[in-house]
Amino acid sequence: MKEKTVSASIRNKLKDVPRRVIMRDPFNHPAMIAAMDTAAKLAPNTSKNEAAIREKDRAAVTRGDLGPPVVHEPGLVDGRLNRDKILMGTPVSNVDGSVLTEKDYEYIRDAGFDFIICWAGGEFREFALDECLKNGVAVITGNPGLPAISENSKPWDFSGYQKHPAQVGNHGCDEPNTSAFALINEYEQAYRKALPGQFLFNNLFPDGAFKSQTGAANYKEYVDNWAATVRSDYISLDHYPFYCSSLFNRRGFRIALNTYDCIGDACRRTGRDFWIYTQTQGNWFAHLYLRVTFEQVKWQVYTALCYGARSIIQVAYTRVWGNDAYGMIDREGNLTEQYLYAKRINAEVQKLSPVLTPYRSLGVLCADAAKENPDLSLAVKQQRKSSAAQGFSGVPEVRGVRSDSTALAGFFANAAGEKALMIVNCRDLFDAAASQFVTVDLNGAYRVRVYQKGELTSDEVRCVVRLNLGSCDGAFLTLTPDNE
């Protein structure tokens, strides 16, 4: 019996070794960099024709060929965050020595970002607030007068809070353990009473975090504990699904869809908004994360929307979390092609926002695919199991969704009970040419409006809808009964 106890103790310690090694220097750990570089060399995650596409896009950025400013409803309205739209945000910080200029905040505005999250204080923060006010961009940041979320700070005194017309919200807790939820809720209620109209931004772990970090047996329990304890009107998390090596893809994408699914389900059940950080930069966290292509940026955004996301935060305008990180600006502060990718998808979402905003998520199904994408096989299996556990099998208006390869179908309804679908092409996330056909079979004739790339592309009465979706594209379909 004693031998078994010692053995179990040793096994538990060994399980915790990767976490302890990583957390000593999570962004630049030499051993982890060597391991990730080896994994990437053995099984790279390079997209087809990626080098040529990047070279072309970098040349456009160098020429200043960035396209017109993204037109959209403002995110900053009378000192508050405009949550009556699909929000697009991005973080800025000086943790890697970034120094932003007036021009940077014009770029952020022109890219169609509604708000920034400022991970800095002092002069950097003050300059960000003033420049964002000039450009109509909302700011979530720290505040010198905000009391800490701590038992030792009680009773919390908010009288020293320093108001700024661009600041719509404040940092709360990032990736808290379940044991902190009750305190966070108590603080949230005091904050709301003292600062009405201001947004307190708390952000959860994604799936894949260690149990010692979440304090829960599994990810669903972690999210459900938050929803049951903290009386906020949204749930936010960060998740970055694209890794340096294809060795991680199948498990990584399963974790990704389970993260989206657990948050989406909790938000539907409790009437909350779904917020998410997505991956736009690359080469960070000791080279663990891939420098993503436009298609991969796009897939994350449309997939999040498919699961009901109302706010998407692209990480990051400034490069963060590693010496080799590559954000929307580089080490020298110059725009990169990642900025162009963020701006392109923002333009699509901002066009779609007035159409999508009135609809709320009902659930997500996987299309009946003729041939599944092997990278997503575990994710599809997990999603089918979860949909069944939630008791969701679609809506009466839709007989089924068929596809050539893996595709997601998110179902929505508006206040009038009219239905809509978000279809996402998941055929190949590493090929910019991986288009596919998806067929939506309806139970009767409906007026179907199809939106692709944010634009209305079709408005017809149909019983069957056949879509041709570009690589990683999403299409939004609204269904109105045919009364003619």
ChimeraX attribute file (.defattr): number of C-alpha atoms within 10 A of each C-alpha:
attribute: neighborCount
match mode: 1-to-1
recipient: residues
	/A:1	6
	/A:2	7
	/A:3	8
	/A:4	9
	/A:5	10
	/A:6	11
	/A:7	12
	/A:8	12
	/A:9	12
	/A:10	11
	/A:11	11
	/A:12	11
	/A:13	12
	/A:14	11
	/A:15	11
	/A:16	12
	/A:17	11
	/A:18	11
	/A:19	15
	/A:20	12
	/A:21	13
	/A:22	16
	/A:23	11
	/A:24	10
	/A:25	14
	/A:26	18
	/A:27	22
	/A:28	18
	/A:29	18
	/A:30	12
	/A:31	12
	/A:32	20
	/A:33	18
	/A:34	13
	/A:35	15
	/A:36	20
	/A:37	18
	/A:38	14
	/A:39	18
	/A:40	20
	/A:41	12
	/A:42	12
	/A:43	14
	/A:44	16
	/A:45	22
	/A:46	18
	/A:47	17
	/A:48	14
	/A:49	12
	/A:50	16
	/A:51	11
	/A:52	10
	/A:53	15
	/A:54	16
	/A:55	12
	/A:56	13
	/A:57	19
	/A:58	18
	/A:59	13
	/A:60	16
	/A:61	19
	/A:62	14
	/A:63	9
	/A:64	10
	/A:65	12
	/A:66	18
	/A:67	13
	/A:68	10
	/A:69	15
	/A:70	18
	/A:71	14
	/A:72	19
	/A:73	18
	/A:74	18
	/A:75	26
	/A:76	23
	/A:77	16
	/A:78	10
	/A:79	19
	/A:80	19
	/A:81	25
	/A:82	18
	/A:83	14
	/A:84	13
	/A:85	22
	/A:86	23
	/A:87	26
	/A:88	26
	/A:89	26
	/A:90	24
	/A:91	22
	/A:92	23
	/A:93	22
	/A:94	17
	/A:95	14
	/A:96	15
	/A:97	13
	/A:98	18
	/A:99	14
	/A:100	17
	/A:101	13
	/A:102	14
	/A:103	10
	/A:104	19
	/A:105	22
	/A:106	17
	/A:107	18
	/A:108	24
	/A:109	23
	/A:110	19
	/A:111	25
	/A:112	28
	/A:113	28
	/A:114	29
	/A:115	28
	/A:116	27
	/A:117	24
	/A:118	21
	/A:119	16
	/A:120	17
	/A:121	16
	/A:122	10
	/A:123	9
	/A:124	18
	/A:125	20
	/A:126	13
	/A:127	16
	/A:128	28
	/A:129	23
	/A:130	18
	/A:131	19
	/A:132	25
	/A:133	19
	/A:134	14
	/A:135	18
	/A:136	19
	/A:137	29
	/A:138	28
	/A:139	32
	/A:140	24
	/A:141	24
	/A:142	19
	/A:143	19
	/A:144	10
	/A:145	13
	/A:146	17
	/A:147	18
	/A:148	14
	/A:149	18
	/A:150	13
	/A:151	10
	/A:152	8
	/A:153	10
	/A:154	11
	/A:155	11
	/A:156	17
	/A:157	15
	/A:158	15
	/A:159	11
	/A:160	11
	/A:161	14
	/A:162	11
	/A:163	12
	/A:164	14
	/A:165	16
	/A:166	26
	/A:167	29
	/A:168	25
	/A:169	22
	/A:170	20
	/A:171	18
	/A:172	19
	/A:173	17
	/A:174	14
	/A:175	17
	/A:176	18
	/A:177	18
	/A:178	19
	/A:179	12
	/A:180	14
	/A:181	18
	/A:182	16
	/A:183	14
	/A:184	21
	/A:185	17
	/A:186	14
	/A:187	23
	/A:188	21
	/A:189	14
	/A:190	15
	/A:191	20
	/A:192	14
	/A:193	12
	/A:194	15
	/A:195	16
	/A:196	9
	/A:197	13
	/A:198	18
	/A:199	20
	/A:200	20
	/A:201	19
	/A:202	19
	/A:203	20
	/A:204	22
	/A:205	21
	/A:206	24
	/A:207	25
	/A:208	17
	/A:209	15
	/A:210	15
	/A:211	13
	/A:212	12
	/A:213	13
	/A:214	23
	/A:215	17
	/A:216	18
	/A:217	11
	/A:218	14
	/A:219	23
	/A:220	18
	/A:221	15
	/A:222	21
	/A:223	26
	/A:224	17
	/A:225	17
	/A:226	23
	/A:227	21
	/A:228	12
	/A:229	16
	/A:230	19
	/A:231	16
	/A:232	18
	/A:233	12
	/A:234	21
	/A:235	23
	/A:236	23
	/A:237	22
	/A:238	22
	/A:239	20
	/A:240	20
	/A:241	20
	/A:242	26
	/A:243	24
	/A:244	26
	/A:245	22
	/A:246	17
	/A:247	16
	/A:248	17
	/A:249	19
	/A:250	17
	/A:251	16
	/A:252	22
	/A:253	21
	/A:254	22
	/A:255	23
	/A:256	21
	/A:257	23
	/A:258	22
	/A:259	22
	/A:260	24
	/A:261	23
	/A:262	20
	/A:263	31
	/A:264	26
	/A:265	26
	/A:266	22
	/A:267	25
	/A:268	17
	/A:269	10
	/A:270	14
	/A:271	12
	/A:272	19
	/A:273	21
	/A:274	25
	/A:275	25
	/A:276	26
	/A:277	24
	/A:278	22
	/A:279	23
	/A:280	29
	/A:281	31
	/A:282	29
	/A:283	23
	/A:284	25
	/A:285	23
	/A:286	25
	/A:287	26
	/A:288	22
	/A:289	20
	/A:290	25
	/A:291	23
	/A:292	26
	/A:293	25
	/A:294	22
	/A:295	23
	/A:296	24
	/A:297	24
	/A:298	27
	/A:299	21
	/A:300	26
	/A:301	28
	/A:302	24
	/A:303	26
	/A:304	25
	/A:305	28
	/A:306	28
	/A:307	30
	/A:308	31
	/A:309	25
	/A:310	23
	/A:311	23
	/A:312	25
	/A:313	25
	/A:314	26
	/A:315	24
	/A:316	28
	/A:317	27
	/A:318	27
	/A:319	29
	/A:320	26
	/A:321	17
	/A:322	20
	/A:323	16
	/A:324	19
	/A:325	25
	/A:326	26
	/A:327	28
	/A:328	26
	/A:329	22
	/A:330	19
	/A:331	16
	/A:332	9
	/A:333	17
	/A:334	12
	/A:335	21
	/A:336	22
	/A:337	27
	/A:338	28
	/A:339	22
	/A:340	21
	/A:341	21
	/A:342	26
	/A:343	25
	/A:344	20
	/A:345	23
	/A:346	27
	/A:347	22
	/A:348	19
	/A:349	26
	/A:350	24
	/A:351	22
	/A:352	22
	/A:353	19
	/A:354	16
	/A:355	18
	/A:356	27
	/A:357	16
	/A:358	14
	/A:359	21
	/A:360	21
	/A:361	23
	/A:362	21
	/A:363	24
	/A:364	27
	/A:365	24
	/A:366	21
	/A:367	26
	/A:368	18
	/A:369	17
	/A:370	11
	/A:371	11
	/A:372	19
	/A:373	19
	/A:374	15
	/A:375	22
	/A:376	23
	/A:377	16
	/A:378	18
	/A:379	21
	/A:380	24
	/A:381	12
	/A:382	16
	/A:383	20
	/A:384	17
	/A:385	12
	/A:386	18
	/A:387	18
	/A:388	11
	/A:389	9
	/A:390	11
	/A:391	10
	/A:392	15
	/A:393	14
	/A:394	19
	/A:395	17
	/A:396	11
	/A:397	19
	/A:398	19
	/A:399	14
	/A:400	19
	/A:401	23
	/A:402	19
	/A:403	23
	/A:404	19
	/A:405	22
	/A:406	26
	/A:407	28
	/A:408	26
	/A:409	26
	/A:410	24
	/A:411	27
	/A:412	27
	/A:413	19
	/A:414	15
	/A:415	9
	/A:416	8
	/A:417	10
	/A:418	14
	/A:419	23
	/A:420	27
	/A:421	26
	/A:422	25
	/A:423	30
	/A:424	31
	/A:425	30
	/A:426	26
	/A:427	27
	/A:428	23
	/A:429	24
	/A:430	20
	/A:431	18
	/A:432	19
	/A:433	14
	/A:434	19
	/A:435	19
	/A:436	21
	/A:437	16
	/A:438	24
	/A:439	18
	/A:440	20
	/A:441	17
	/A:442	19
	/A:443	13
	/A:444	15
	/A:445	17
	/A:446	19
	/A:447	18
	/A:448	22
	/A:449	18
	/A:450	22
	/A:451	22
	/A:452	20
	/A:453	19
	/A:454	22
	/A:455	14
	/A:456	16
	/A:457	11
	/A:458	13
	/A:459	13
	/A:460	13
	/A:461	18
	/A:462	16
	/A:463	17
	/A:464	19
	/A:465	16
	/A:466	13
	/A:467	16
	/A:468	14
	/A:469	20
	/A:470	21
	/A:471	24
	/A:472	29
	/A:473	24
	/A:474	27
	/A:475	25
	/A:476	28
	/A:477	25
	/A:478	22
	/A:479	21
	/A:480	17
	/A:481	14
	/A:482	13
	/A:483	7
	/A:484	4
